[in-house]
Amino acid sequence: MYQIALTHEQNMPNHSNSAPCNALYNAIRPTPLTELHHRHFAQRRVRVWVKRDDLNHPDISGNKWHKLHYNILAAQNAQKTALLTFGGAYSNHIAATAAAAKANGLHSIGIIRGDELQNNAKDWGATLNLAQRNGMQLQFISRADYRLKDQAPFLAQLQRQYPNAYIVPEGGSNDLAVQGFAPLIHDLENQCPSWTHLLTAVGTGGTLAGLVSYAPPKVGRHILGVAVLKQADYLRPQITQWITQNSPHEQVNPWQLLGDYHGGGYAKTAPNITAAQSQFEHDFNIPLDPIYTAKLVAGFYDLLTQNAFKAGDNIIILHTGGLQGRLTKE
């Protein structure tokens, strides 16, 4: 696999002598770290912030920008003319890949789980409609075939079918995606070097692996991933491998994958999650997406209630974007 070595948070590759200029890199917006004030936080003597990465790009927001940045550079270096990737009907990654490809003058192909959607555009929802408007060619396959998406023969067949496509895994998670979180950690170290807890939603594990890989180890730090799908323990070996392969640190901060807040599974929810989302949006006027960040906030509230944080802790919640998931069907 094409690799871009990152040995330090500030060590960014020089694009001028290798790949065409990446439109994602040019369009990135510095994102604020917004402190949240609430009596519950004051009572427990903790401070809480939201890292507003939902604001880093109008169409490729949050963690998707970080995941796709180096993958697009790799596609450009390989002289590919298209991005091919995988996802379901509600995939933030599908929507972001379509927008990122368009911004960089590339075609995009989405291999979509669920062949029943092929002739039922009325059931696509806002995410697939948005991807198609951004030029993505949608190819619907059965759930049985979709389970082959990581197997070499299936990928080889797709590469033969689309020889000019650079293949990005489901969720955008691979080594290059993990490396894309180095600048985010560098930003957080400048904004709040005394943070003790960093929380993120977890779908395929690349974001959690990136945060753990690049966060400088300090005593008392913890990185928590809230899984948004059932039975997410299968992600642990791959997350561990990404961390081992990419971290520039000899040791990393303790991390956990929390599996109690999935709300019934991916793209499903539960009353406690919708209540947490409503309460958070009412209190802080920050929109959440129902697939990822609503579950993240529900997990955070539950941990707070369980006294999982101690007085003096500085807690950062990473807003990973995906707000197109709030759009109604069109």
ZAZAMI-994000 format. One record per residue (C-alpha): residue number from 1; x, y, z. Coordinates in steps of 0.2 Angstrom, whole numbers. Layout:
N
<pt i="NUM" X="X" Y="Y" Z="Z"/>
...
# end
This chain:
330
<pt i="1" X="0" Y="0" Z="0"/>
<pt i="2" X="6" Y="18" Z="-4"/>
<pt i="3" X="12" Y="25" Z="12"/>
<pt i="4" X="15" Y="43" Z="18"/>
<pt i="5" X="27" Y="43" Z="33"/>
<pt i="6" X="22" Y="54" Z="48"/>
<pt i="7" X="34" Y="54" Z="62"/>
<pt i="8" X="27" Y="69" Z="71"/>
<pt i="9" X="11" Y="79" Z="72"/>
<pt i="10" X="18" Y="93" Z="63"/>
<pt i="11" X="27" Y="83" Z="50"/>
<pt i="12" X="16" Y="85" Z="35"/>
<pt i="13" X="21" Y="79" Z="17"/>
<pt i="14" X="27" Y="91" Z="4"/>
<pt i="15" X="14" Y="90" Z="-10"/>
<pt i="16" X="23" Y="102" Z="-22"/>
<pt i="17" X="35" Y="89" Z="-29"/>
<pt i="18" X="23" Y="74" Z="-29"/>
<pt i="19" X="4" Y="75" Z="-31"/>
<pt i="20" X="-7" Y="88" Z="-38"/>
<pt i="21" X="-13" Y="100" Z="-25"/>
<pt i="22" X="-27" Y="92" Z="-14"/>
<pt i="23" X="-43" Y="103" Z="-14"/>
<pt i="24" X="-47" Y="96" Z="4"/>
<pt i="25" X="-31" Y="103" Z="11"/>
<pt i="26" X="-34" Y="120" Z="3"/>
<pt i="27" X="-52" Y="121" Z="9"/>
<pt i="28" X="-49" Y="116" Z="27"/>
<pt i="29" X="-55" Y="127" Z="41"/>
<pt i="30" X="-48" Y="129" Z="58"/>
<pt i="31" X="-61" Y="122" Z="70"/>
<pt i="32" X="-65" Y="130" Z="87"/>
<pt i="33" X="-64" Y="121" Z="104"/>
<pt i="34" X="-80" Y="126" Z="112"/>
<pt i="35" X="-82" Y="125" Z="131"/>
<pt i="36" X="-99" Y="119" Z="137"/>
<pt i="37" X="-106" Y="127" Z="153"/>
<pt i="38" X="-119" Y="117" Z="163"/>
<pt i="39" X="-123" Y="115" Z="181"/>
<pt i="40" X="-120" Y="96" Z="181"/>
<pt i="41" X="-102" Y="99" Z="175"/>
<pt i="42" X="-99" Y="112" Z="188"/>
<pt i="43" X="-106" Y="101" Z="202"/>
<pt i="44" X="-94" Y="87" Z="197"/>
<pt i="45" X="-80" Y="100" Z="195"/>
<pt i="46" X="-76" Y="95" Z="177"/>
<pt i="47" X="-74" Y="105" Z="162"/>
<pt i="48" X="-81" Y="100" Z="145"/>
<pt i="49" X="-77" Y="105" Z="127"/>
<pt i="50" X="-83" Y="101" Z="110"/>
<pt i="51" X="-70" Y="100" Z="96"/>
<pt i="52" X="-81" Y="107" Z="82"/>
<pt i="53" X="-74" Y="97" Z="68"/>
<pt i="54" X="-91" Y="97" Z="60"/>
<pt i="55" X="-86" Y="115" Z="55"/>
<pt i="56" X="-70" Y="110" Z="46"/>
<pt i="57" X="-77" Y="109" Z="28"/>
<pt i="58" X="-95" Y="112" Z="22"/>
<pt i="59" X="-97" Y="96" Z="13"/>
<pt i="60" X="-83" Y="84" Z="19"/>
<pt i="61" X="-85" Y="88" Z="37"/>
<pt i="62" X="-77" Y="80" Z="53"/>
<pt i="63" X="-67" Y="64" Z="53"/>
<pt i="64" X="-71" Y="61" Z="35"/>
<pt i="65" X="-59" Y="75" Z="30"/>
<pt i="66" X="-45" Y="68" Z="40"/>
<pt i="67" X="-48" Y="50" Z="33"/>
<pt i="68" X="-49" Y="55" Z="15"/>
<pt i="69" X="-35" Y="68" Z="14"/>
<pt i="70" X="-20" Y="56" Z="12"/>
<pt i="71" X="-31" Y="43" Z="2"/>
<pt i="72" X="-34" Y="56" Z="-11"/>
<pt i="73" X="-16" Y="61" Z="-12"/>
<pt i="74" X="-12" Y="42" Z="-14"/>
<pt i="75" X="-25" Y="41" Z="-28"/>
<pt i="76" X="-18" Y="56" Z="-37"/>
<pt i="77" X="0" Y="49" Z="-35"/>
<pt i="78" X="-6" Y="33" Z="-43"/>
<pt i="79" X="-14" Y="43" Z="-57"/>
<pt i="80" X="-31" Y="36" Z="-53"/>
<pt i="81" X="-46" Y="45" Z="-60"/>
<pt i="82" X="-59" Y="39" Z="-48"/>
<pt i="83" X="-62" Y="34" Z="-30"/>
<pt i="84" X="-72" Y="18" Z="-26"/>
<pt i="85" X="-78" Y="14" Z="-9"/>
<pt i="86" X="-91" Y="5" Z="1"/>
<pt i="87" X="-106" Y="9" Z="13"/>
<pt i="88" X="-124" Y="8" Z="18"/>
<pt i="89" X="-139" Y="19" Z="14"/>
<pt i="90" X="-135" Y="31" Z="29"/>
<pt i="91" X="-116" Y="31" Z="27"/>
<pt i="92" X="-108" Y="48" Z="31"/>
<pt i="93" X="-92" Y="41" Z="22"/>
<pt i="94" X="-102" Y="38" Z="6"/>
<pt i="95" X="-108" Y="56" Z="6"/>
<pt i="96" X="-91" Y="63" Z="10"/>
<pt i="97" X="-82" Y="53" Z="-3"/>
<pt i="98" X="-93" Y="59" Z="-17"/>
<pt i="99" X="-90" Y="77" Z="-12"/>
<pt i="100" X="-72" Y="75" Z="-10"/>
<pt i="101" X="-70" Y="66" Z="-27"/>
<pt i="102" X="-80" Y="80" Z="-35"/>
<pt i="103" X="-69" Y="93" Z="-26"/>
<pt i="104" X="-53" Y="85" Z="-33"/>
<pt i="105" X="-59" Y="82" Z="-51"/>
<pt i="106" X="-61" Y="63" Z="-48"/>
<pt i="107" X="-76" Y="52" Z="-52"/>
<pt i="108" X="-83" Y="42" Z="-38"/>
<pt i="109" X="-91" Y="24" Z="-37"/>
<pt i="110" X="-101" Y="19" Z="-21"/>
<pt i="111" X="-103" Y="0" Z="-18"/>
<pt i="112" X="-119" Y="1" Z="-8"/>
<pt i="113" X="-126" Y="-13" Z="4"/>
<pt i="114" X="-143" Y="-18" Z="0"/>
<pt i="115" X="-148" Y="-23" Z="-18"/>
<pt i="116" X="-167" Y="-20" Z="-14"/>
<pt i="117" X="-163" Y="-1" Z="-15"/>
<pt i="118" X="-158" Y="-3" Z="-34"/>
<pt i="119" X="-175" Y="1" Z="-40"/>
<pt i="120" X="-182" Y="10" Z="-25"/>
<pt i="121" X="-175" Y="27" Z="-26"/>
<pt i="122" X="-189" Y="33" Z="-14"/>
<pt i="123" X="-180" Y="23" Z="0"/>
<pt i="124" X="-163" Y="30" Z="-3"/>
<pt i="125" X="-164" Y="44" Z="9"/>
<pt i="126" X="-154" Y="61" Z="10"/>
<pt i="127" X="-137" Y="53" Z="10"/>
<pt i="128" X="-138" Y="43" Z="-6"/>
<pt i="129" X="-147" Y="57" Z="-15"/>
<pt i="130" X="-133" Y="69" Z="-10"/>
<pt i="131" X="-120" Y="57" Z="-15"/>
<pt i="132" X="-128" Y="55" Z="-32"/>
<pt i="133" X="-130" Y="73" Z="-35"/>
<pt i="134" X="-111" Y="75" Z="-32"/>
<pt i="135" X="-108" Y="63" Z="-46"/>
<pt i="136" X="-106" Y="46" Z="-37"/>
<pt i="137" X="-111" Y="31" Z="-47"/>
<pt i="138" X="-120" Y="20" Z="-36"/>
<pt i="139" X="-119" Y="1" Z="-37"/>
<pt i="140" X="-131" Y="-9" Z="-26"/>
<pt i="141" X="-126" Y="-27" Z="-21"/>
<pt i="142" X="-133" Y="-40" Z="-9"/>
<pt i="143" X="-129" Y="-40" Z="9"/>
<pt i="144" X="-121" Y="-57" Z="6"/>
<pt i="145" X="-109" Y="-50" Z="-7"/>
<pt i="146" X="-106" Y="-35" Z="3"/>
<pt i="147" X="-99" Y="-45" Z="17"/>
<pt i="148" X="-85" Y="-50" Z="4"/>
<pt i="149" X="-79" Y="-32" Z="3"/>
<pt i="150" X="-63" Y="-35" Z="12"/>
<pt i="151" X="-58" Y="-51" Z="4"/>
<pt i="152" X="-44" Y="-51" Z="-9"/>
<pt i="153" X="-53" Y="-60" Z="-23"/>
<pt i="154" X="-68" Y="-48" Z="-22"/>
<pt i="155" X="-57" Y="-33" Z="-22"/>
<pt i="156" X="-47" Y="-39" Z="-37"/>
<pt i="157" X="-63" Y="-42" Z="-46"/>
<pt i="158" X="-69" Y="-24" Z="-43"/>
<pt i="159" X="-51" Y="-17" Z="-48"/>
<pt i="160" X="-53" Y="-26" Z="-65"/>
<pt i="161" X="-71" Y="-19" Z="-67"/>
<pt i="162" X="-64" Y="-2" Z="-62"/>
<pt i="163" X="-46" Y="-1" Z="-67"/>
<pt i="164" X="-44" Y="18" Z="-65"/>
<pt i="165" X="-52" Y="18" Z="-47"/>
<pt i="166" X="-42" Y="19" Z="-31"/>
<pt i="167" X="-51" Y="8" Z="-18"/>
<pt i="168" X="-55" Y="16" Z="-1"/>
<pt i="169" X="-61" Y="4" Z="12"/>
<pt i="170" X="-78" Y="5" Z="21"/>
<pt i="171" X="-78" Y="20" Z="32"/>
<pt i="172" X="-62" Y="26" Z="24"/>
<pt i="173" X="-52" Y="18" Z="38"/>
<pt i="174" X="-34" Y="12" Z="33"/>
<pt i="175" X="-17" Y="17" Z="38"/>
<pt i="176" X="-18" Y="33" Z="27"/>
<pt i="177" X="-34" Y="38" Z="36"/>
<pt i="178" X="-26" Y="35" Z="53"/>
<pt i="179" X="-11" Y="46" Z="48"/>
<pt i="180" X="-24" Y="60" Z="44"/>
<pt i="181" X="-28" Y="63" Z="62"/>
<pt i="182" X="-10" Y="69" Z="67"/>
<pt i="183" X="-15" Y="88" Z="63"/>
<pt i="184" X="-31" Y="86" Z="73"/>
<pt i="185" X="-21" Y="81" Z="88"/>
<pt i="186" X="-8" Y="94" Z="85"/>
<pt i="187" X="-23" Y="107" Z="85"/>
<pt i="188" X="-30" Y="100" Z="102"/>
<pt i="189" X="-13" Y="101" Z="110"/>
<pt i="190" X="-12" Y="119" Z="106"/>
<pt i="191" X="-30" Y="123" Z="111"/>
<pt i="192" X="-31" Y="113" Z="127"/>
<pt i="193" X="-14" Y="104" Z="132"/>
<pt i="194" X="-21" Y="99" Z="149"/>
<pt i="195" X="-35" Y="88" Z="142"/>
<pt i="196" X="-38" Y="72" Z="151"/>
<pt i="197" X="-51" Y="63" Z="141"/>
<pt i="198" X="-55" Y="63" Z="123"/>
<pt i="199" X="-71" Y="55" Z="117"/>
<pt i="200" X="-76" Y="50" Z="99"/>
<pt i="201" X="-89" Y="40" Z="90"/>
<pt i="202" X="-83" Y="24" Z="82"/>
<pt i="203" X="-89" Y="16" Z="66"/>
<pt i="204" X="-75" Y="6" Z="58"/>
<pt i="205" X="-61" Y="12" Z="70"/>
<pt i="206" X="-50" Y="23" Z="60"/>
<pt i="207" X="-54" Y="39" Z="70"/>
<pt i="208" X="-51" Y="31" Z="87"/>
<pt i="209" X="-35" Y="23" Z="80"/>
<pt i="210" X="-29" Y="40" Z="74"/>
<pt i="211" X="-32" Y="49" Z="90"/>
<pt i="212" X="-24" Y="36" Z="100"/>
<pt i="213" X="-9" Y="35" Z="88"/>
<pt i="214" X="-5" Y="53" Z="89"/>
<pt i="215" X="-10" Y="60" Z="106"/>
<pt i="216" X="6" Y="63" Z="116"/>
<pt i="217" X="6" Y="51" Z="131"/>
<pt i="218" X="3" Y="60" Z="148"/>
<pt i="219" X="-2" Y="54" Z="165"/>
<pt i="220" X="-21" Y="54" Z="168"/>
<pt i="221" X="-26" Y="54" Z="149"/>
<pt i="222" X="-39" Y="42" Z="142"/>
<pt i="223" X="-46" Y="41" Z="125"/>
<pt i="224" X="-64" Y="33" Z="124"/>
<pt i="225" X="-72" Y="27" Z="108"/>
<pt i="226" X="-91" Y="25" Z="108"/>
<pt i="227" X="-96" Y="11" Z="96"/>
<pt i="228" X="-112" Y="15" Z="86"/>
<pt i="229" X="-115" Y="-3" Z="80"/>
<pt i="230" X="-118" Y="-19" Z="89"/>
<pt i="231" X="-105" Y="-32" Z="94"/>
<pt i="232" X="-91" Y="-20" Z="90"/>
<pt i="233" X="-77" Y="-30" Z="99"/>
<pt i="234" X="-72" Y="-37" Z="82"/>
<pt i="235" X="-64" Y="-20" Z="79"/>
<pt i="236" X="-51" Y="-21" Z="93"/>
<pt i="237" X="-38" Y="-31" Z="84"/>
<pt i="238" X="-38" Y="-20" Z="69"/>
<pt i="239" X="-38" Y="-4" Z="79"/>
<pt i="240" X="-23" Y="-11" Z="89"/>
<pt i="241" X="-14" Y="-15" Z="73"/>
<pt i="242" X="-17" Y="3" Z="66"/>
<pt i="243" X="-10" Y="10" Z="82"/>
<pt i="244" X="5" Y="-1" Z="82"/>
<pt i="245" X="9" Y="3" Z="64"/>
<pt i="246" X="7" Y="22" Z="65"/>
<pt i="247" X="10" Y="29" Z="82"/>
<pt i="248" X="26" Y="39" Z="83"/>
<pt i="249" X="26" Y="36" Z="102"/>
<pt i="250" X="34" Y="22" Z="111"/>
<pt i="251" X="19" Y="21" Z="122"/>
<pt i="252" X="1" Y="27" Z="120"/>
<pt i="253" X="-12" Y="33" Z="131"/>
<pt i="254" X="-25" Y="21" Z="138"/>
<pt i="255" X="-40" Y="18" Z="127"/>
<pt i="256" X="-57" Y="9" Z="127"/>
<pt i="257" X="-70" Y="4" Z="115"/>
<pt i="258" X="-87" Y="6" Z="124"/>
<pt i="259" X="-100" Y="-5" Z="117"/>
<pt i="260" X="-116" Y="-1" Z="127"/>
<pt i="261" X="-122" Y="14" Z="118"/>
<pt i="262" X="-126" Y="8" Z="100"/>
<pt i="263" X="-145" Y="10" Z="103"/>
<pt i="264" X="-149" Y="-7" Z="94"/>
<pt i="265" X="-136" Y="-6" Z="80"/>
<pt i="266" X="-130" Y="5" Z="66"/>
<pt i="267" X="-143" Y="18" Z="60"/>
<pt i="268" X="-154" Y="13" Z="74"/>
<pt i="269" X="-158" Y="22" Z="90"/>
<pt i="270" X="-166" Y="21" Z="107"/>
<pt i="271" X="-176" Y="33" Z="118"/>
<pt i="272" X="-161" Y="37" Z="129"/>
<pt i="273" X="-151" Y="42" Z="114"/>
<pt i="274" X="-164" Y="53" Z="106"/>
<pt i="275" X="-167" Y="61" Z="123"/>
<pt i="276" X="-148" Y="64" Z="126"/>
<pt i="277" X="-148" Y="72" Z="108"/>
<pt i="278" X="-163" Y="83" Z="112"/>
<pt i="279" X="-156" Y="89" Z="129"/>
<pt i="280" X="-138" Y="92" Z="122"/>
<pt i="281" X="-145" Y="102" Z="107"/>
<pt i="282" X="-157" Y="112" Z="118"/>
<pt i="283" X="-143" Y="116" Z="131"/>
<pt i="284" X="-129" Y="120" Z="119"/>
<pt i="285" X="-137" Y="124" Z="102"/>
<pt i="286" X="-125" Y="112" Z="94"/>
<pt i="287" X="-133" Y="100" Z="81"/>
<pt i="288" X="-129" Y="82" Z="82"/>
<pt i="289" X="-131" Y="68" Z="69"/>
<pt i="290" X="-142" Y="53" Z="74"/>
<pt i="291" X="-130" Y="40" Z="68"/>
<pt i="292" X="-114" Y="44" Z="77"/>
<pt i="293" X="-113" Y="60" Z="88"/>
<pt i="294" X="-130" Y="57" Z="96"/>
<pt i="295" X="-124" Y="40" Z="103"/>
<pt i="296" X="-107" Y="48" Z="108"/>
<pt i="297" X="-116" Y="61" Z="118"/>
<pt i="298" X="-128" Y="48" Z="126"/>
<pt i="299" X="-112" Y="38" Z="131"/>
<pt i="300" X="-104" Y="54" Z="138"/>
<pt i="301" X="-120" Y="58" Z="149"/>
<pt i="302" X="-120" Y="40" Z="155"/>
<pt i="303" X="-102" Y="40" Z="160"/>
<pt i="304" X="-105" Y="57" Z="169"/>
<pt i="305" X="-119" Y="50" Z="179"/>
<pt i="306" X="-108" Y="35" Z="184"/>
<pt i="307" X="-95" Y="47" Z="190"/>
<pt i="308" X="-82" Y="40" Z="178"/>
<pt i="309" X="-74" Y="57" Z="178"/>
<pt i="310" X="-65" Y="64" Z="193"/>
<pt i="311" X="-64" Y="82" Z="199"/>
<pt i="312" X="-52" Y="92" Z="189"/>
<pt i="313" X="-54" Y="82" Z="173"/>
<pt i="314" X="-54" Y="91" Z="156"/>
<pt i="315" X="-65" Y="82" Z="144"/>
<pt i="316" X="-66" Y="84" Z="125"/>
<pt i="317" X="-80" Y="78" Z="114"/>
<pt i="318" X="-75" Y="76" Z="96"/>
<pt i="319" X="-89" Y="81" Z="84"/>
<pt i="320" X="-86" Y="71" Z="69"/>
<pt i="321" X="-98" Y="79" Z="58"/>
<pt i="322" X="-110" Y="69" Z="47"/>
<pt i="323" X="-124" Y="82" Z="49"/>
<pt i="324" X="-131" Y="77" Z="32"/>
<pt i="325" X="-139" Y="63" Z="41"/>
<pt i="326" X="-151" Y="76" Z="48"/>
<pt i="327" X="-158" Y="80" Z="31"/>
<pt i="328" X="-175" Y="73" Z="26"/>
<pt i="329" X="-178" Y="63" Z="11"/>
<pt i="330" X="-179" Y="72" Z="-5"/>
# end
